[in-house]
Amino acid sequence: MSRPALHTALRTVQKVRDAGRGALLWGYEQRLAREVRQHGKLPRHLGLILDGNRRYARAAGMQRELGHSFGADKAHEVLQWCLELGIPAATIWVLSTDNTSRDPGELAHILGLLEREARNLATDPRIHANRVRVRAIGQHDAFPPHVLDALRELEEKTAGYDGMSLNIAVGYGGREEIVDAIKCHLSRRAEEGSSLQDVIAELEPDHISAHLYTAGTPDPDFIIRTSGEIRLSGFMLWQSVYSEFYFCDVYWPGFRRVDFLRALRDFQGRDRRFGR
């Protein structure tokens, strides 16, 4: 056989193998989906730490901004997966307070994506058909006005919805959230005329919980972090006291539905005892 003919034959064999692997993966994904649905136990509140955009871009030889763009597209996919399964609440961590000190060009690109995605969600038929209430949580005072306007419009258009609750954690840090909650509680009690001694004597954990960014949403029972990092990095420090954690090696833009289903199946196999 001539060399060109040999190369053609090898490429044909590789295509057949790739198609076979794709069919096997699709079949495995369908089986996982059936198992997850049949089990029935799903998180009431799913936390997602979207990590690895820049490393994904670096590994693929792309500009880092493309990694963030692909990450934004992936968040749309995961929202669809949550809606299909009927997960009641989800919080996705898009930008941390630490991230706001990154290179100005990179930060501007991330904020531009945030504005674009907020405006897209405000008109997304899935959001309105499923009555998804969307809130942006975190510290946003330093964001450009056009970004704040987009976030405000999204929140206003979904404020009356009673379906899935979607929190977008942006400019978010767990320590900052706790400090803000304590400040809010102290201010409220001062307005009521309480003395500092009275506040100290009466302080309960529920008083802090009532002023967290996620107040009104159940604490997350399951938190997934992509990229292989095994830490929370400040994500919902107060709320995650009884959360189950799942750490996935894949970078966020490469997170597949099969990875999502594997994580949920793992959650379904755990026995949550809450210290009992």
PESULDA-V951512 format. One record per residue. SS is DSSP state (helix for helix, strand for strand, loop for the rest). PHI is phi in whole degrees, -180 to 180 (999 if undefined). PSI is psi as a letter, one per 20 degrees, with the letter a starting at -180 (999 if undefined). Layout:
BEGIN
ss=SS phi=PHI psi=PSI
ss=SS phi=PHI psi=PSI
END
This chain:
BEGIN
ss=loop phi=999 psi=p
ss=loop phi=-69 psi=r
ss=helix phi=-62 psi=g
ss=helix phi=-58 psi=g
ss=helix phi=-65 psi=h
ss=helix phi=-64 psi=g
ss=helix phi=-62 psi=g
ss=helix phi=-63 psi=g
ss=helix phi=-64 psi=g
ss=helix phi=-66 psi=g
ss=helix phi=-64 psi=h
ss=helix phi=-64 psi=g
ss=helix phi=-62 psi=g
ss=helix phi=-65 psi=g
ss=helix phi=-63 psi=g
ss=helix phi=-64 psi=g
ss=helix phi=-62 psi=g
ss=helix phi=-62 psi=g
ss=helix phi=-63 psi=h
ss=helix phi=-65 psi=g
ss=helix phi=-63 psi=g
ss=helix phi=-61 psi=g
ss=helix phi=-66 psi=g
ss=helix phi=-65 psi=g
ss=helix phi=-64 psi=g
ss=helix phi=-61 psi=g
ss=helix phi=-63 psi=g
ss=helix phi=-64 psi=g
ss=helix phi=-63 psi=g
ss=helix phi=-64 psi=h
ss=helix phi=-66 psi=g
ss=helix phi=-60 psi=g
ss=helix phi=-60 psi=g
ss=helix phi=-63 psi=g
ss=helix phi=-63 psi=g
ss=helix phi=-64 psi=g
ss=helix phi=-67 psi=g
ss=helix phi=-68 psi=h
ss=helix phi=-64 psi=g
ss=loop phi=93 psi=h
ss=loop phi=-80 psi=o
ss=loop phi=-126 psi=q
ss=loop phi=-60 psi=p
ss=loop phi=-76 psi=h
ss=strand phi=-144 psi=o
ss=strand phi=-102 psi=p
ss=strand phi=-102 psi=p
ss=strand phi=-129 psi=o
ss=strand phi=-98 psi=o
ss=loop phi=-85 psi=n
ss=loop phi=-118 psi=q
ss=loop phi=113 psi=j
ss=helix phi=-60 psi=g
ss=helix phi=-69 psi=h
ss=helix phi=-69 psi=h
ss=helix phi=-61 psi=g
ss=helix phi=-64 psi=g
ss=helix phi=-63 psi=g
ss=helix phi=-65 psi=h
ss=loop phi=-92 psi=j
ss=loop phi=73 psi=k
ss=loop phi=-107 psi=r
ss=loop phi=-66 psi=q
ss=helix phi=-60 psi=h
ss=helix phi=-61 psi=h
ss=helix phi=-66 psi=h
ss=helix phi=-60 psi=g
ss=helix phi=-67 psi=h
ss=helix phi=-65 psi=g
ss=helix phi=-65 psi=h
ss=helix phi=-64 psi=h
ss=helix phi=-65 psi=g
ss=helix phi=-63 psi=h
ss=helix phi=-65 psi=h
ss=helix phi=-60 psi=h
ss=helix phi=-62 psi=g
ss=helix phi=-62 psi=g
ss=helix phi=-67 psi=h
ss=helix phi=-58 psi=g
ss=helix phi=-63 psi=g
ss=helix phi=-62 psi=g
ss=helix phi=-65 psi=g
ss=helix phi=-65 psi=g
ss=helix phi=-62 psi=h
ss=helix phi=-89 psi=i
ss=loop phi=79 psi=k
ss=loop phi=-71 psi=p
ss=loop phi=-70 psi=h
ss=strand phi=-148 psi=q
ss=strand phi=-147 psi=q
ss=strand phi=-124 psi=p
ss=strand phi=-111 psi=p
ss=strand phi=-95 psi=o
ss=strand phi=-96 psi=g
ss=strand phi=-148 psi=p
ss=strand phi=-91 psi=r
ss=loop phi=-63 psi=h
ss=helix phi=-66 psi=h
ss=helix phi=-64 psi=h
ss=helix phi=-70 psi=i
ss=helix phi=-96 psi=j
ss=loop phi=-71 psi=r
ss=loop phi=-49 psi=p
ss=helix phi=-55 psi=h
ss=helix phi=-65 psi=g
ss=helix phi=-67 psi=g
ss=helix phi=-64 psi=g
ss=helix phi=-62 psi=h
ss=helix phi=-66 psi=g
ss=helix phi=-63 psi=g
ss=helix phi=-67 psi=h
ss=helix phi=-63 psi=g
ss=helix phi=-64 psi=g
ss=helix phi=-61 psi=g
ss=helix phi=-62 psi=g
ss=helix phi=-60 psi=g
ss=helix phi=-69 psi=h
ss=helix phi=-63 psi=g
ss=helix phi=-68 psi=h
ss=helix phi=-65 psi=g
ss=helix phi=-65 psi=h
ss=helix phi=-63 psi=h
ss=loop phi=-118 psi=j
ss=loop phi=-71 psi=p
ss=helix phi=-57 psi=h
ss=helix phi=-63 psi=h
ss=helix phi=-62 psi=g
ss=helix phi=-80 psi=h
ss=helix phi=-67 psi=h
ss=loop phi=-99 psi=j
ss=loop phi=52 psi=l
ss=loop phi=-83 psi=p
ss=strand phi=-90 psi=p
ss=strand phi=-114 psi=p
ss=strand phi=-131 psi=q
ss=strand phi=-97 psi=p
ss=strand phi=-116 psi=q
ss=loop phi=135 psi=a
ss=loop phi=-108 psi=o
ss=loop phi=-117 psi=j
ss=loop phi=-57 psi=h
ss=loop phi=-88 psi=i
ss=loop phi=-72 psi=q
ss=loop phi=-61 psi=q
ss=helix phi=-56 psi=h
ss=helix phi=-68 psi=h
ss=helix phi=-72 psi=g
ss=helix phi=-61 psi=h
ss=helix phi=-63 psi=g
ss=helix phi=-65 psi=g
ss=helix phi=-66 psi=g
ss=helix phi=-64 psi=g
ss=helix phi=-62 psi=g
ss=helix phi=-62 psi=g
ss=helix phi=-64 psi=g
ss=helix phi=-66 psi=h
ss=helix phi=-71 psi=i
ss=helix phi=-116 psi=j
ss=loop phi=-59 psi=h
ss=loop phi=-90 psi=j
ss=loop phi=-81 psi=q
ss=loop phi=-125 psi=k
ss=loop phi=-91 psi=c
ss=loop phi=-61 psi=q
ss=strand phi=-104 psi=p
ss=strand phi=-119 psi=o
ss=strand phi=-102 psi=p
ss=strand phi=-105 psi=o
ss=strand phi=-86 psi=o
ss=strand phi=-140 psi=p
ss=strand phi=64 psi=k
ss=strand phi=-109 psi=q
ss=loop phi=-146 psi=p
ss=helix phi=-65 psi=h
ss=helix phi=-66 psi=g
ss=helix phi=-62 psi=h
ss=helix phi=-63 psi=g
ss=helix phi=-66 psi=g
ss=helix phi=-62 psi=g
ss=helix phi=-62 psi=h
ss=helix phi=-65 psi=g
ss=helix phi=-66 psi=g
ss=helix phi=-59 psi=g
ss=helix phi=-64 psi=g
ss=helix phi=-64 psi=g
ss=helix phi=-63 psi=g
ss=helix phi=-63 psi=g
ss=helix phi=-62 psi=g
ss=helix phi=-69 psi=h
ss=helix phi=-65 psi=g
ss=helix phi=-62 psi=h
ss=loop phi=-81 psi=i
ss=loop phi=90 psi=j
ss=loop phi=-77 psi=q
ss=loop phi=-83 psi=r
ss=helix phi=-61 psi=h
ss=helix phi=-62 psi=g
ss=helix phi=-65 psi=g
ss=helix phi=-61 psi=g
ss=helix phi=-62 psi=g
ss=helix phi=-66 psi=h
ss=helix phi=-101 psi=i
ss=loop phi=-62 psi=p
ss=loop phi=-128 psi=q
ss=helix phi=-54 psi=h
ss=helix phi=-62 psi=h
ss=helix phi=-65 psi=h
ss=helix phi=-73 psi=g
ss=helix phi=-56 psi=h
ss=loop phi=-67 psi=i
ss=loop phi=-115 psi=j
ss=loop phi=-72 psi=r
ss=loop phi=-59 psi=h
ss=loop phi=-96 psi=j
ss=loop phi=-53 psi=p
ss=loop phi=96 psi=i
ss=loop phi=-110 psi=p
ss=loop phi=-57 psi=q
ss=loop phi=-59 psi=q
ss=loop phi=-66 psi=p
ss=loop phi=-94 psi=i
ss=strand phi=-147 psi=p
ss=strand phi=-127 psi=p
ss=strand phi=-111 psi=p
ss=strand phi=-124 psi=p
ss=loop phi=-93 psi=r
ss=loop phi=89 psi=i
ss=loop phi=91 psi=i
ss=loop phi=-75 psi=p
ss=loop phi=-114 psi=m
ss=loop phi=-165 psi=r
ss=loop phi=-89 psi=h
ss=loop phi=57 psi=k
ss=loop phi=97 psi=j
ss=loop phi=-79 psi=o
ss=loop phi=45 psi=l
ss=loop phi=-60 psi=g
ss=loop phi=-72 psi=g
ss=helix phi=-77 psi=i
ss=helix phi=-90 psi=j
ss=helix phi=-58 psi=h
ss=helix phi=-117 psi=j
ss=loop phi=-72 psi=q
ss=strand phi=-93 psi=q
ss=strand phi=-118 psi=q
ss=strand phi=-141 psi=p
ss=strand phi=-112 psi=p
ss=loop phi=-115 psi=p
ss=loop phi=-71 psi=h
ss=loop phi=-69 psi=q
ss=loop phi=-70 psi=q
ss=helix phi=-53 psi=g
ss=helix phi=-62 psi=h
ss=helix phi=-95 psi=j
ss=loop phi=-67 psi=o
ss=loop phi=-103 psi=r
ss=helix phi=-60 psi=h
ss=helix phi=-66 psi=h
ss=helix phi=-67 psi=g
ss=helix phi=-62 psi=g
ss=helix phi=-68 psi=h
ss=helix phi=-61 psi=g
ss=helix phi=-62 psi=g
ss=helix phi=-66 psi=h
ss=helix phi=-64 psi=h
ss=helix phi=-62 psi=g
ss=helix phi=-59 psi=g
ss=helix phi=-67 psi=h
ss=loop phi=-89 psi=j
ss=loop phi=-96 psi=q
ss=loop phi=-109 psi=o
ss=loop phi=-88 psi=o
ss=loop phi=-105 psi=i
ss=loop phi=53 psi=l
ss=loop phi=82 psi=i
ss=loop phi=-81 psi=999
END
